[in-house]
Every structure is written in structure tokens, then in C-alpha cells.
Amino acid sequence: MLVKTVAMKMGVRIEKAEAVDQSIVLHGFAGTMPCETIITSEEALVIFKMCFQWSIIKILFKSLFSNNSK
């Protein structure tokens, strides 16, 4: 994943996700530094709704059935 801001671009790698209370906690690295991202259940629902578009679903299906999927 690549995060772009006005100040910088940073590669983010998520290595682990877990449910803690009513939140989703993502653990990984931002650049070379360990990072943790906490997404509340309300935020996760908004993200899900935003991603439920035909163009995004097509990308997910293509990657699911490609030879490069893990």
C-alpha cells in the first residue's frame, strides 16, 4: 500500500489484523517504522460502503482469479 500526503509518500505494509473490542487493529510497517492503525466498527462500515462499487469489485475478482494470487 502506498500512502501519499502533501509532505511525503510512504510505503505501508500490513502484516497482521485483529479484532479488539469493537475495533479492527492493523499491525505493520510504515516505511521502516512499526505502526498500528485502529479502525472503529463505524469507520469500517463506511470503508466497506465506499469500496462496494462495481469498479473496485472487478479489481478484487481479477486479483482473486489471477495466477499471482497467494
Biopython code that builds the backbone (N, CA, C, O; Angstrom):
import numpy as np
from Bio.PDB.StructureBuilder import StructureBuilder

atoms = [
    (1, "MET", "N", (0.856, -1.159, 0.000)),
    (1, "MET", "CA", (0.000, 0.000, 0.000)),
    (1, "MET", "C", (0.904, 1.224, 0.000)),
    (1, "MET", "O", (1.943, 1.234, 0.660)),
    (2, "LEU", "N", (0.514, 2.244, -0.731)),
    (2, "LEU", "CA", (1.272, 3.485, -0.775)),
    (2, "LEU", "C", (0.394, 4.603, -0.246)),
    (2, "LEU", "O", (-0.728, 4.795, -0.716)),
    (3, "VAL", "N", (0.900, 5.338, 0.727)),
    (3, "VAL", "CA", (0.178, 6.470, 1.306)),
    (3, "VAL", "C", (0.869, 7.741, 0.838)),
    (3, "VAL", "O", (2.075, 7.905, 1.025)),
    (4, "LYS", "N", (0.100, 8.640, 0.228)),
    (4, "LYS", "CA", (0.656, 9.908, -0.253)),
    (4, "LYS", "C", (0.019, 11.052, 0.519)),
    (4, "LYS", "O", (-1.202, 11.126, 0.654)),
    (5, "THR", "N", (0.855, 11.932, 1.016)),
    (5, "THR", "CA", (0.382, 13.161, 1.654)),
    (5, "THR", "C", (1.087, 14.330, 0.978)),
    (5, "THR", "O", (1.948, 14.132, 0.122)),
    (6, "VAL", "N", (0.725, 15.522, 1.359)),
    (6, "VAL", "CA", (1.388, 16.699, 0.809)),
    (6, "VAL", "C", (2.866, 16.690, 1.179)),
    (6, "VAL", "O", (3.705, 17.119, 0.387)),
    (7, "ALA", "N", (3.186, 16.212, 2.360)),
    (7, "ALA", "CA", (4.562, 16.258, 2.847)),
    (7, "ALA", "C", (5.420, 15.091, 2.348)),
    (7, "ALA", "O", (6.615, 15.276, 2.119)),
    (8, "MET", "N", (4.840, 13.889, 2.173)),
    (8, "MET", "CA", (5.667, 12.731, 1.838)),
    (8, "MET", "C", (4.839, 11.593, 1.260)),
    (8, "MET", "O", (3.610, 11.584, 1.337)),
    (9, "LYS", "N", (5.560, 10.625, 0.673)),
    (9, "LYS", "CA", (4.988, 9.352, 0.249)),
    (9, "LYS", "C", (5.618, 8.283, 1.131)),
    (9, "LYS", "O", (6.812, 8.340, 1.423)),
    (10, "MET", "N", (4.820, 7.312, 1.554)),
    (10, "MET", "CA", (5.355, 6.289, 2.436)),
    (10, "MET", "C", (4.728, 4.946, 2.106)),
    (10, "MET", "O", (3.511, 4.835, 1.959)),
    (11, "GLY", "N", (5.560, 3.938, 1.992)),
    (11, "GLY", "CA", (5.072, 2.580, 1.807)),
    (11, "GLY", "C", (4.574, 2.028, 3.128)),
    (11, "GLY", "O", (5.235, 2.175, 4.157)),
    (12, "VAL", "N", (3.410, 1.393, 3.103)),
    (12, "VAL", "CA", (2.831, 0.798, 4.306)),
    (12, "VAL", "C", (2.598, -0.686, 4.028)),
    (12, "VAL", "O", (2.002, -1.055, 3.016)),
    (13, "ARG", "N", (3.072, -1.519, 4.933)),
    (13, "ARG", "CA", (2.882, -2.960, 4.791)),
    (13, "ARG", "C", (2.131, -3.471, 6.009)),
    (13, "ARG", "O", (2.615, -3.358, 7.135)),
    (14, "ILE", "N", (0.950, -4.034, 5.788)),
    (14, "ILE", "CA", (0.145, -4.599, 6.867)),
    (14, "ILE", "C", (0.495, -6.081, 6.978)),
    (14, "ILE", "O", (0.427, -6.820, 5.996)),
    (15, "GLU", "N", (0.866, -6.502, 8.174)),
    (15, "GLU", "CA", (1.266, -7.892, 8.386)),
    (15, "GLU", "C", (0.285, -8.682, 9.239)),
    (15, "GLU", "O", (0.279, -9.912, 9.192)),
    (16, "LYS", "N", (-0.539, -7.997, 10.013)),
    (16, "LYS", "CA", (-1.441, -8.707, 10.918)),
    (16, "LYS", "C", (-2.662, -7.828, 11.169)),
    (16, "LYS", "O", (-2.542, -6.612, 11.315)),
    (17, "ALA", "N", (-3.823, -8.446, 11.216)),
    (17, "ALA", "CA", (-5.058, -7.739, 11.561)),
    (17, "ALA", "C", (-5.768, -8.542, 12.639)),
    (17, "ALA", "O", (-5.784, -9.773, 12.612)),
    (18, "GLU", "N", (-6.354, -7.822, 13.588)),
    (18, "GLU", "CA", (-7.085, -8.500, 14.659)),
    (18, "GLU", "C", (-8.250, -7.635, 15.125)),
    (18, "GLU", "O", (-8.243, -6.415, 14.963)),
    (19, "ALA", "N", (-9.234, -8.282, 15.698)),
    (19, "ALA", "CA", (-10.382, -7.581, 16.280)),
    (19, "ALA", "C", (-10.110, -7.385, 17.766)),
    (19, "ALA", "O", (-9.837, -8.343, 18.490)),
    (20, "VAL", "N", (-10.188, -6.136, 18.212)),
    (20, "VAL", "CA", (-10.002, -5.805, 19.619)),
    (20, "VAL", "C", (-11.199, -4.962, 20.036)),
    (20, "VAL", "O", (-11.416, -3.868, 19.515)),
    (21, "ASP", "N", (-11.973, -5.484, 20.982)),
    (21, "ASP", "CA", (-13.213, -4.835, 21.399)),
    (21, "ASP", "C", (-14.090, -4.601, 20.164)),
    (21, "ASP", "O", (-14.458, -5.560, 19.487)),
    (22, "GLN", "N", (-14.424, -3.367, 19.865)),
    (22, "GLN", "CA", (-15.264, -3.048, 18.701)),
    (22, "GLN", "C", (-14.449, -2.397, 17.590)),
    (22, "GLN", "O", (-14.992, -1.622, 16.802)),
    (23, "SER", "N", (-13.151, -2.700, 17.515)),
    (23, "SER", "CA", (-12.271, -2.088, 16.530)),
    (23, "SER", "C", (-11.469, -3.144, 15.779)),
    (23, "SER", "O", (-11.312, -4.274, 16.242)),
    (24, "ILE", "N", (-10.969, -2.755, 14.617)),
    (24, "ILE", "CA", (-10.043, -3.571, 13.841)),
    (24, "ILE", "C", (-8.669, -2.932, 14.013)),
    (24, "ILE", "O", (-8.500, -1.738, 13.769)),
    (25, "VAL", "N", (-7.693, -3.726, 14.432)),
    (25, "VAL", "CA", (-6.352, -3.215, 14.649)),
    (25, "VAL", "C", (-5.441, -3.859, 13.612)),
    (25, "VAL", "O", (-5.351, -5.083, 13.512)),
    (26, "LEU", "N", (-4.765, -3.004, 12.839)),
    (26, "LEU", "CA", (-3.826, -3.446, 11.807)),
    (26, "LEU", "C", (-2.415, -3.170, 12.300)),
    (26, "LEU", "O", (-2.110, -2.059, 12.735)),
    (27, "HIS", "N", (-1.555, -4.178, 12.232)),
    (27, "HIS", "CA", (-0.159, -4.043, 12.641)),
    (27, "HIS", "C", (0.710, -4.212, 11.399)),
    (27, "HIS", "O", (0.453, -5.078, 10.562)),
    (28, "GLY", "N", (1.728, -3.385, 11.291)),
    (28, "GLY", "CA", (2.628, -3.500, 10.158)),
    (28, "GLY", "C", (3.744, -2.492, 10.240)),
    (28, "GLY", "O", (4.198, -2.127, 11.324)),
    (29, "PHE", "N", (4.190, -2.037, 9.057)),
    (29, "PHE", "CA", (5.295, -1.095, 8.969)),
    (29, "PHE", "C", (4.925, 0.058, 8.050)),
    (29, "PHE", "O", (4.340, -0.147, 6.987)),
    (30, "ALA", "N", (5.265, 1.264, 8.465)),
    (30, "ALA", "CA", (5.149, 2.460, 7.648)),
    (30, "ALA", "C", (6.571, 2.902, 7.361)),
    (30, "ALA", "O", (7.252, 3.432, 8.238)),
    (31, "GLY", "N", (7.018, 2.685, 6.139)),
    (31, "GLY", "CA", (8.436, 2.883, 5.849)),
    (31, "GLY", "C", (9.212, 1.819, 6.593)),
    (31, "GLY", "O", (8.998, 0.627, 6.373)),
    (32, "THR", "N", (10.097, 2.226, 7.457)),
    (32, "THR", "CA", (10.861, 1.262, 8.261)),
    (32, "THR", "C", (10.393, 1.220, 9.709)),
    (32, "THR", "O", (10.931, 0.461, 10.515)),
    (33, "MET", "N", (9.401, 2.026, 10.039)),
    (33, "MET", "CA", (8.937, 2.098, 11.431)),
    (33, "MET", "C", (7.712, 1.223, 11.661)),
    (33, "MET", "O", (6.805, 1.213, 10.828)),
    (34, "PRO", "N", (7.661, 0.490, 12.766)),
    (34, "PRO", "CA", (6.453, -0.265, 13.097)),
    (34, "PRO", "C", (5.282, 0.698, 13.297)),
    (34, "PRO", "O", (5.455, 1.799, 13.821)),
    (35, "CYS", "N", (4.101, 0.275, 12.878)),
    (35, "CYS", "CA", (2.934, 1.134, 13.068)),
    (35, "CYS", "C", (1.712, 0.280, 13.408)),
    (35, "CYS", "O", (1.680, -0.927, 13.168)),
    (36, "GLU", "N", (0.726, 0.941, 13.967)),
    (36, "GLU", "CA", (-0.537, 0.311, 14.334)),
    (36, "GLU", "C", (-1.652, 1.257, 13.897)),
    (36, "GLU", "O", (-1.616, 2.451, 14.193)),
    (37, "THR", "N", (-2.631, 0.716, 13.197)),
    (37, "THR", "CA", (-3.780, 1.503, 12.763)),
    (37, "THR", "C", (-5.022, 0.909, 13.395)),
    (37, "THR", "O", (-5.238, -0.301, 13.330)),
    (38, "ILE", "N", (-5.836, 1.747, 14.003)),
    (38, "ILE", "CA", (-7.060, 1.292, 14.660)),
    (38, "ILE", "C", (-8.248, 1.851, 13.886)),
    (38, "ILE", "O", (-8.364, 3.061, 13.692)),
    (39, "ILE", "N", (-9.125, 0.955, 13.448)),
    (39, "ILE", "CA", (-10.318, 1.335, 12.703)),
    (39, "ILE", "C", (-11.531, 0.928, 13.536)),
    (39, "ILE", "O", (-11.692, -0.246, 13.868)),
    (40, "THR", "N", (-12.380, 1.890, 13.870)),
    (40, "THR", "CA", (-13.589, 1.558, 14.633)),
    (40, "THR", "C", (-14.581, 0.827, 13.734)),
    (40, "THR", "O", (-14.458, 0.857, 12.510)),
    (41, "SER", "N", (-15.547, 0.181, 14.337)),
    (41, "SER", "CA", (-16.544, -0.547, 13.551)),
    (41, "SER", "C", (-17.344, 0.404, 12.658)),
    (41, "SER", "O", (-17.730, 0.036, 11.549)),
    (42, "GLU", "N", (-17.593, 1.614, 13.133)),
    (42, "GLU", "CA", (-18.312, 2.596, 12.317)),
    (42, "GLU", "C", (-17.480, 3.008, 11.100)),
    (42, "GLU", "O", (-18.008, 3.125, 9.994)),
    (43, "GLU", "N", (-16.174, 3.227, 11.306)),
    (43, "GLU", "CA", (-15.283, 3.576, 10.198)),
    (43, "GLU", "C", (-15.166, 2.424, 9.209)),
    (43, "GLU", "O", (-15.136, 2.652, 7.999)),
    (44, "ALA", "N", (-15.100, 1.189, 9.706)),
    (44, "ALA", "CA", (-15.008, 0.022, 8.836)),
    (44, "ALA", "C", (-16.249, -0.094, 7.956)),
    (44, "ALA", "O", (-16.147, -0.453, 6.783)),
    (45, "LEU", "N", (-17.403, 0.202, 8.508)),
    (45, "LEU", "CA", (-18.637, 0.156, 7.727)),
    (45, "LEU", "C", (-18.621, 1.202, 6.617)),
    (45, "LEU", "O", (-19.048, 0.919, 5.498)),
    (46, "VAL", "N", (-18.137, 2.397, 6.910)),
    (46, "VAL", "CA", (-18.033, 3.451, 5.893)),
    (46, "VAL", "C", (-17.070, 3.028, 4.789)),
    (46, "VAL", "O", (-17.355, 3.222, 3.607)),
    (47, "ILE", "N", (-15.928, 2.450, 5.170)),
    (47, "ILE", "CA", (-14.952, 1.985, 4.179)),
    (47, "ILE", "C", (-15.564, 0.894, 3.308)),
    (47, "ILE", "O", (-15.395, 0.908, 2.089)),
    (48, "PHE", "N", (-16.273, -0.049, 3.922)),
    (48, "PHE", "CA", (-16.924, -1.122, 3.174)),
    (48, "PHE", "C", (-17.904, -0.547, 2.158)),
    (48, "PHE", "O", (-17.910, -0.968, 1.001)),
    (49, "LYS", "N", (-18.719, 0.396, 2.568)),
    (49, "LYS", "CA", (-19.687, 1.008, 1.652)),
    (49, "LYS", "C", (-18.990, 1.743, 0.510)),
    (49, "LYS", "O", (-19.446, 1.696, -0.632)),
    (50, "MET", "N", (-17.884, 2.421, 0.822)),
    (50, "MET", "CA", (-17.150, 3.138, -0.216)),
    (50, "MET", "C", (-16.534, 2.171, -1.225)),
    (50, "MET", "O", (-16.435, 2.494, -2.409)),
    (51, "CYS", "N", (-16.118, 0.986, -0.767)),
    (51, "CYS", "CA", (-15.481, 0.003, -1.649)),
    (51, "CYS", "C", (-16.487, -0.859, -2.403)),
    (51, "CYS", "O", (-16.101, -1.624, -3.286)),
    (52, "PHE", "N", (-17.750, -0.750, -2.074)),
    (52, "PHE", "CA", (-18.772, -1.574, -2.718)),
    (52, "PHE", "C", (-19.233, -0.898, -4.011)),
    (52, "PHE", "O", (-20.411, -0.585, -4.182)),
    (53, "GLN", "N", (-18.278, -0.685, -4.909)),
    (53, "GLN", "CA", (-18.527, -0.113, -6.221)),
    (53, "GLN", "C", (-18.108, -1.145, -7.255)),
    (53, "GLN", "O", (-17.191, -1.932, -7.019)),
    (54, "TRP", "N", (-18.777, -1.141, -8.398)),
    (54, "TRP", "CA", (-18.503, -2.152, -9.412)),
    (54, "TRP", "C", (-17.037, -2.128, -9.857)),
    (54, "TRP", "O", (-16.450, -3.192, -10.053)),
    (55, "SER", "N", (-16.436, -0.960, -10.021)),
    (55, "SER", "CA", (-15.046, -0.882, -10.482)),
    (55, "SER", "C", (-14.091, -1.534, -9.477)),
    (55, "SER", "O", (-13.124, -2.183, -9.877)),
    (56, "ILE", "N", (-14.348, -1.370, -8.204)),
    (56, "ILE", "CA", (-13.490, -1.966, -7.178)),
    (56, "ILE", "C", (-13.742, -3.465, -7.068)),
    (56, "ILE", "O", (-12.799, -4.237, -6.896)),
    (57, "ILE", "N", (-14.984, -3.881, -7.164)),
    (57, "ILE", "CA", (-15.312, -5.310, -7.117)),
    (57, "ILE", "C", (-14.651, -6.046, -8.277)),
    (57, "ILE", "O", (-14.176, -7.168, -8.105)),
    (58, "LYS", "N", (-14.614, -5.424, -9.463)),
    (58, "LYS", "CA", (-13.944, -6.034, -10.619)),
    (58, "LYS", "C", (-12.466, -6.260, -10.337)),
    (58, "LYS", "O", (-11.929, -7.316, -10.672)),
    (59, "ILE", "N", (-11.802, -5.281, -9.726)),
    (59, "ILE", "CA", (-10.375, -5.431, -9.397)),
    (59, "ILE", "C", (-10.175, -6.584, -8.416)),
    (59, "ILE", "O", (-9.237, -7.367, -8.563)),
    (60, "LEU", "N", (-11.049, -6.694, -7.419)),
    (60, "LEU", "CA", (-10.926, -7.771, -6.434)),
    (60, "LEU", "C", (-11.115, -9.136, -7.078)),
    (60, "LEU", "O", (-10.367, -10.067, -6.782)),
    (61, "PHE", "N", (-12.115, -9.268, -7.965)),
    (61, "PHE", "CA", (-12.333, -10.546, -8.643)),
    (61, "PHE", "C", (-11.175, -10.892, -9.566)),
    (61, "PHE", "O", (-10.772, -12.053, -9.643)),
    (62, "LYS", "N", (-10.636, -9.899, -10.267)),
    (62, "LYS", "CA", (-9.493, -10.168, -11.136)),
    (62, "LYS", "C", (-8.315, -10.675, -10.328)),
    (62, "LYS", "O", (-7.650, -11.627, -10.736)),
    (63, "SER", "N", (-8.044, -10.054, -9.187)),
    (63, "SER", "CA", (-6.893, -10.493, -8.392)),
    (63, "SER", "C", (-7.170, -11.857, -7.741)),
    (63, "SER", "O", (-6.249, -12.651, -7.550)),
    (64, "LEU", "N", (-8.422, -12.126, -7.406)),
    (64, "LEU", "CA", (-8.759, -13.416, -6.808)),
    (64, "LEU", "C", (-8.493, -14.572, -7.768)),
    (64, "LEU", "O", (-8.042, -15.639, -7.351)),
    (65, "PHE", "N", (-8.772, -14.360, -9.048)),
    (65, "PHE", "CA", (-8.643, -15.434, -10.025)),
    (65, "PHE", "C", (-7.393, -15.325, -10.876)),
    (65, "PHE", "O", (-7.252, -16.078, -11.840)),
    (66, "SER", "N", (-6.484, -14.420, -10.559)),
    (66, "SER", "CA", (-5.242, -14.312, -11.340)),
    (66, "SER", "C", (-4.249, -15.370, -10.874)),
    (66, "SER", "O", (-4.404, -15.965, -9.808)),
    (67, "ASN", "N", (-3.245, -15.586, -11.679)),
    (67, "ASN", "CA", (-2.205, -16.561, -11.350)),
    (67, "ASN", "C", (-1.295, -16.063, -10.246)),
    (67, "ASN", "O", (-0.603, -16.863, -9.616)),
    (68, "ASN", "N", (-1.277, -14.754, -9.995)),
    (68, "ASN", "CA", (-0.394, -14.180, -8.986)),
    (68, "ASN", "C", (-1.001, -14.157, -7.602)),
    (68, "ASN", "O", (-0.330, -13.752, -6.653)),
    (69, "SER", "N", (-2.259, -14.579, -7.448)),
    (69, "SER", "CA", (-2.892, -14.527, -6.118)),
    (69, "SER", "C", (-2.228, -15.544, -5.201)),
    (69, "SER", "O", (-1.806, -16.617, -5.633)),
    (70, "LYS", "N", (-2.146, -15.176, -3.915)),
    (70, "LYS", "CA", (-1.452, -16.044, -2.945)),
    (70, "LYS", "C", (-2.431, -16.838, -2.143)),
    (70, "LYS", "O", (-2.032, -17.621, -1.280)),
]
sb = StructureBuilder()
sb.init_structure("model")
sb.init_model(0)
sb.init_chain("A")
sb.init_seg("    ")
for serial, (resi, resn, name, xyz) in enumerate(atoms, 1):
    if name == "N":
        sb.init_residue(resn, " ", resi, " ")
    sb.init_atom(name, np.array(xyz, "f"), 0.0, 1.0, " ", f" {name:<3s}", serial, name[0])
structure = sb.get_structure()
